[in-house]
Amino acid sequence: MTELNKNSSLKDSHLADFLFTLNKSKDKIKLVGIEGIIWNELSFTLSNNQKRIINQNGALELN
């Protein structure tokens, strides 16, 4: 876990640098992009055992 008010000096050149917050309510997922992401906010619902891929461009549903 990271703290939003601190910048990490430990960066791995083999990994992508991005930061977002995640909030979950009863049936909704909300992500807010902070750094290294094109989107500002993503919101979606998930059914039982449904999966999504999240990348710098948004969310994709998996079958």
N, C-alpha and C positions, 0 to 999 in steps of 0.2 A: 504494500500500500504506500501511497505517496501523500505528501501534504501539498495542497494547492498553492500555498504561499512560499514554497521553497523550490528552487531549481536544483536538480540533481547534477552534480559534477561527474557522476559515474555513468557514462554513456557508452554503449557497445556499438561499434560501427557495423556489426553484423545484424543488428536489430533496427526496426523502424522506430522513430521517435514520434509518439502521439500521446495525447492525454484527453480523457473524457470522463464525465461523471455518469453514473447509472442510477436511476431511481425505478423501483418496481412497486406498483400498486397491485390491487387484487387481480386485474386482468390486463394491465398495460405496462409496457416497458418504455422508459424515456431516457434517451442518452443526450447529453449536451457536450458538443465538441469544444475543447479548450485550445488545443495546440496540435498542429500537424495533420489536420483533417479538413476536407473541403466543406462538409456539412456543419451547420451550426446546431441543429437539433433533429433528432430522429425519434419518432414515437410510433409504436405498433403494438398489436395484441398478439399473444401466442396461445394457441389451443394446447390441450394436453399433448405433451411429447413433441410439439412442433419445434422446428429448429430454423434459425436464420444465420446467415453469414453476414458479418459486419466488416466493412472495409472503409478506406478513406473516402469512397464515393457514396456509401449508403448501406442499406440492408437488402439482402436477397433471400428469398424463401427457398428452403431446401425441400425436396420431395421425399 
